[in-house]
C-alpha cells in the first residue's frame, strides 16, 4: 500500500493530535515499508502495537508479520517505545 505525501504528513500529524487506530496503523505501514525513509521495524512495531491497542485488526496482523523479522531485543525496544508514547498521552 502506497501513500501520497499528503497522506504521510496527515498520519504523522494525527499521531500527535487525536489519533485513531487507522492513523497509527498507517504510520506502522510507512515505517515497515520504508516509505519516506528507511525501513524501521522497531518504529513500525511500536505504531502497530499502539494501533492494535486502539482496536485495529490490520495492525495486529502486521505487527505479527514484522515480529518474525525482528530479534526479541528489538521487539522489547518497540514495546518500551509504545509504553513511553502512551505515558506522554495520558
WOQUINOR-V264243 format. One record per backbone hydrogen bond with DSSP energy under -1.0 kcal/mol. CO is the residue of the C=O (numbers start at 0). NH is the residue of the N-H. Records with the same first field share a line. If there is no record, write none. Layout:
CO: NH ; NH
This chain:
3: 7
4: 8
5: 9
6: 10
7: 11
8: 12
9: 13
10: 14
12: 15
13: 16
19: 23
20: 24
21: 25
22: 26
23: 27
24: 28
25: 29
26: 30
27: 31
28: 32
29: 34
30: 39
33: 36
39: 43
40: 44
41: 45
42: 46
43: 47
44: 48
45: 49
46: 50
47: 51
48: 52
49: 53
50: 55
51: 54
55: 59
56: 60
57: 61
58: 62
59: 63
60: 64
61: 65
62: 66
65: 68
66: 69
70: 74
71: 75
72: 76
73: 77
74: 78
75: 79
76: 80
77: 81
78: 82
79: 83
80: 84
81: 85
82: 86
83: 87
85: 88 ; 89
